[in-house]
Amino acid sequence: MQAAGRAIFVPQGEMVFNQGEHHDGIFIIRRGQVRVYYSAPSGREITLAYWTPGHFIGGPEISGCGVHMWSGMAIEDCEIIAMSRVTLQKLLVQIPPFALAIITG
């Protein structure tokens, strides 16, 4: 699975993805922790979750081409696998257990 994506390093305090940006896949956390939050029109940030190694973030637009509905920030140095929408769709068809894992997630 790791070979299907692109490894990226995201330093603590940097953004993995931003609310409103074009969406093209998911991010799998290999090391570190990511805070996912929603920025309200008032400017208030509402934390949705803290994600750790083994989790994927950046959904639910895993098969579409929408925009991120929330943001993800590294709260510690992170190693992340970025998996494009096209690659993700191929893997979902080729590896049924992977598809079930994504659905469960």
N, C-alpha and C positions, 0 to 999 in steps of 0.2 A: 504494500500500500504506500509506504513512504517513497518508493521510487517513482510513483505516479504523480507526486506533487513536487513543489519547489520549496526547498528549505529556506527560511528567512529568520534572521535574528532581530528581535524587537527589544531595544533597551528599556529598562524601567522608566515609566513616565511617558513613553511614546505610544502613539496610536497604532493599533492593528488595523482598524477600519473606522470610518466616521459615518455618523448618521447623515443620510442624504446622498452619500456617494453611490456611484454605480456598483451594482452587486454582480459578481461573476464567480461564485463558488463558495467554498467553506474554508475554514482554517482549523487545523488539528493541532492542539497544544501538545508538544513533546516535552517541554520543560518550562517551568515558570507558572505564573498565575495572571489571569486577565479579568479585569472588572468590566462587565457589560452594563451599560446604563442608557437611559433615555433622557434627552435634553428637552424639557418642556418649553413651550413658547415664552414662558416667563423667565427662562434662563435657569430654572431649578433642574438639577440633575437627580434622577431617580435610579438608584442602583437596582438592576434586575437580578444579577447573580455574580458570583465569583467563580471562575472556571479554572480547573487545574489540569495537569497532564492526563492525556487520554480522552479528554472531552473535545468536541468540535463546536466551533462558534461561527457565527456569520449567517446562519439560517434565519428564517425559513425559506428564503428565495433560492433553494438549491437547484431548482430546475428552470427558473425564470431569469429574466434580465432586469429586475426592478432596482430599487435603491435600498440601502440599509436603513432599517427602521430605528436603529439604535447604534451606539458606538461601543468599541472595545479598546480599552487601554491596558497596557502591560503594567501591572503593579509591582513586578519584579522582572529582571531580565528573562526573556522568553525565547525559546526555540520553537518555531511554528512551521508546520507544513501547510502551504497554500495549495489548495486543489481547485483547479478551474471547473466551471460548470460542465464543460464538454468532457473532461476527464472523469468527473464525478458520475455523469450520466453513463459513460461506458462501463465504469466499475459496477454501478448498480445493476446493470444488465448481466454482466459477466460473472459476478460473484454474489449469488443470492444471500449468503450469510452477512455480507457487508451491507446489502440493501436492508436486511432486517435490523441490523445494528443502527443504521441511520434512522429508520422508522422509529425504533425504540427510543433513540436519542431525542 
